[in-house]
Amino acid sequence: MRIVNRKGKTEGLRSPVMSWWTAQMQQSSGPVCRMCLQEPGDPEKLGEFLQRDNLRIHYFCLILSSGLPQRGRASDGFHGFLPEDIKKETSRAARKTCFVCKKKGAAIFCQKERCRRNFHLPCGRERGCISQFFGEYKSFCEKHRPTQDIQPEKRAEDDCILCCESLSGGNDDNIQSPCCSRMIYHRKCIQKYAHSSAKHFFKCPQCNNREEFPKEMLRMGIHIPDRDAAWELEPGAFSELYQRHQHCDAPICLYKDGRDNFESEGRWSLILCTTCGSQGTHRSCSSLRRNSKKWECAECISTDCIFKNIGEIPGCSKTLSPRRHFYRETGQNSSQEENPGPSFLQESSELSSPEKTDSSCWERRRSTWRAKRVKISKCRKKKE
């Protein structure tokens, strides 16, 4: 049908594809995806619901559409997918029929050669189709999807360690680990675990494998988002790290205003432990100098005494405070060295080295020869 404007000029043919898409949009009460014509739904199954300029689409429908190119930058359009390309892909998908629901708008087709099955993303998930979220982002129908050799007797005996429920259902509902005695999990449990832990924390729940396990899960259609973990994205997740200790932990606090008060400078300023930072003291409460900037609490001193070399340990027995069991002052202005010296293993290895033994024997011989008035002449190498 041709459209004629008021001036009598013909504008062109009305696209039957756009009229079909408009009719489908009018039937829905709320916002729907431009590709699959479904509501936002579960983000673990359909991805984030993106909206911009009256264009709404699921993130998974966007990246899994078989004919949609990514021609823009990451900041352009929807993660590099331009709006004009999305509209062209919608027009192409409007001519394809989903083999599950028998409706048009199927933008995903099976990547197996000579397979002509098209499907919507939600319909394919219900039927058992798999989409891979790496490389070329291929999708496969339930006949050509990647498979695993899961033994039925083992599935009947074991339980999913993520939800502690029985592994009921077929192989499509379960997934097997390539490591740790090939444990079996629910597919939905693994997807929920991957969506929470994300790329940097996703590993085998049983043996913490970070190489084989993520590769196999990607091959089997598990989406592992490339972002921070869910618990790191919560508001105020790291607020405790920005809180500074503001309390004097000395056994006897000498400040007149109490332990919770201190001055910015001077003898009543608060000094935190240089090792842990979880305890503090007033300068005068620990008999610290005015210009001293480093101090260690009793817990850190005891830890240093355990792991340092045997014998006299710098800083563990010498303090500037009469309460030696609680304080140690460190720094350039103190009587202690900032570097405590070599560790126990390092010192033991040095004592057992032949160079140290030979030098000590040589010194004893020299003292004996000097007592006997034996002249010791040094050998000098001739210059070439």
Residue pairs with C-beta under 8 A, 6 or more apart in sequence:
1 13
1 14
2 10
2 11
2 12
2 13
3 10
3 11
3 12
3 13
3 14
4 10
4 11
5 11
15 91
17 91
17 94
17 95
18 91
20 94
20 104
21 90
21 94
21 105
24 37
24 105
25 32
25 37
28 37
28 39
30 39
31 39
31 40
31 49
31 51
31 56
32 38
32 39
32 56
33 39
33 40
33 46
33 49
33 56
33 57
33 58
33 61
34 55
34 56
34 57
34 61
34 86
34 90
35 57
35 58
35 61
35 62
35 65
35 89
35 90
35 93
35 105
35 107
35 120
35 121
36 46
36 58
36 61
36 105
36 107
36 120
36 121
36 122
36 123
37 105
37 120
38 46
38 58
38 120
38 122
40 46
40 49
40 58
41 49
41 58
41 122
43 49
43 195
44 191
44 192
44 195
44 223
45 60
45 122
45 125
45 191
46 58
46 59
46 60
46 61
46 121
46 122
47 58
47 59
47 60
47 61
47 62
47 63
47 223
48 58
48 59
49 56
49 57
49 58
49 59
50 56
50 57
50 58
50 59
50 62
50 78
52 77
52 78
52 83
53 83
55 78
55 83
55 86
57 78
57 86
58 121
59 78
59 79
60 121
60 131
60 223
61 107
61 121
62 68
62 78
62 79
62 81
62 86
63 79
63 133
63 137
64 107
64 108
64 121
64 131
64 137
64 139
65 89
65 93
65 107
65 108
66 107
66 108
66 109
66 111
66 139
67 89
67 92
67 93
67 107
68 81
68 85
68 86
68 89
68 107
69 85
70 79
70 80
70 81
71 80
71 82
71 85
72 80
72 81
72 82
73 80
74 80
76 82
77 83
77 85
77 86
78 86
89 107
90 105
90 107
92 107
93 104
93 105
93 106
93 107
94 104
94 105
95 104
96 104
96 105
96 106
96 107
96 109
96 118
97 103
97 104
97 106
97 118
98 104
98 105
98 106
98 118
98 119
98 120
98 123
99 106
99 117
99 118
99 119
99 141
100 119
100 120
100 123
100 124
100 126
100 127
101 120
101 123
103 120
105 120
106 118
106 119
106 120
106 123
107 118
107 120
108 118
108 119
108 120
108 121
108 124
108 131
108 139
109 115
109 116
109 117
109 118
109 119
109 139
110 116
110 117
110 118
110 129
110 139
110 140
110 141
110 144
111 136
111 138
111 139
111 140
111 144
112 140
112 141
112 143
112 144
115 141
115 143
115 144
117 141
119 127
119 129
119 141
121 131
124 131
124 139
124 141
127 141
127 142
128 142
128 145
128 172
129 139
129 140
129 141
129 142
129 145
130 139
130 140
130 145
130 146
130 220
130 221
131 137
131 138
131 139
131 140
131 221
132 138
132 139
132 218
132 219
132 221
133 218
133 221
133 222
133 223
133 224
134 218
140 146
142 172
145 221
146 219
146 220
146 221
147 171
148 171
148 175
148 176
148 220
149 176
150 171
150 174
150 176
150 184
154 184
155 167
155 174
155 184
156 167
158 167
158 183
158 184
159 165
159 166
159 167
160 166
160 167
160 184
160 185
160 186
160 189
161 183
161 185
161 205
161 206
162 185
162 186
162 189
162 190
162 192
162 193
162 205
163 186
163 189
165 186
167 174
167 184
167 186
172 187
173 186
173 187
173 188
174 184
174 185
174 186
174 187
175 184
175 185
175 186
175 187
175 190
175 217
175 220
175 222
176 182
176 183
176 184
176 185
177 183
177 184
177 185
177 204
177 206
177 209
177 213
177 216
178 212
178 213
178 215
178 216
179 204
179 206
179 207
179 209
179 212
179 213
180 204
180 206
180 207
180 209
183 206
185 205
187 220
187 222
190 217
190 222
191 222
191 223
193 202
193 205
194 202
194 217
194 222
194 223
194 224
194 225
195 223
195 225
195 230
196 229
196 230
196 231
197 203
197 229
197 230
198 224
198 225
198 226
198 227
198 228
198 229
198 230
199 224
199 225
199 226
199 227
200 228
200 229
201 229
202 210
202 213
202 214
202 217
202 224
203 209
203 210
203 213
203 214
204 210
204 213
214 224
217 224
218 224
227 233
231 237
232 238
244 272
245 272
245 277
245 278
245 279
245 280
246 260
246 262
246 270
246 280
247 259
247 260
247 280
248 255
248 259
248 260
248 262
248 270
248 280
248 281
248 282
248 285
249 259
249 279
249 280
249 281
249 297
250 281
250 282
250 285
250 286
250 323
250 326
250 327
251 323
251 326
252 285
252 323
253 259
253 282
253 285
254 282
254 284
254 285
255 261
255 262
255 268
255 282
255 284
255 285
262 268
262 269
262 270
262 282
263 269
266 283
266 290
267 282
267 283
267 284
267 290
268 282
268 283
268 284
269 282
269 283
270 280
270 281
270 282
271 280
271 281
271 282
271 283
271 286
271 288
271 292
271 293
271 294
271 295
272 279
272 280
272 295
273 279
273 280
273 295
273 296
273 297
273 300
274 294
274 295
274 296
274 330
275 296
275 297
275 300
275 303
276 297
276 299
276 300
278 297
279 297
279 299
281 288
281 295
281 297
281 327
283 289
283 290
283 292
286 295
286 320
286 321
286 323
286 326
286 327
286 329
287 320
287 321
287 322
287 327
288 295
288 320
288 321
288 329
289 320
289 329
289 333
289 334
291 333
292 329
292 331
292 333
292 334
293 331
294 329
294 330
294 331
294 334
294 338
295 327
295 328
295 329
295 330
296 304
296 315
296 327
296 328
296 329
296 330
297 326
298 325
298 326
298 327
301 315
301 316
301 328
304 313
304 315
304 316
304 340
305 313
305 316
307 343
307 344
308 316
308 340
308 341
308 343
308 344
309 341
309 342
309 343
309 344
309 347
309 348
310 344
313 340
314 336
314 337
314 340
314 341
315 328
315 330
315 336
315 337
315 340
316 328
317 324
318 335
318 336
319 327
319 328
319 329
320 327
320 329
320 334
320 335
321 327
321 329
328 336
329 336
330 336
330 338
331 338
332 338
341 347
342 350
350 356
366 376
369 376
370 376
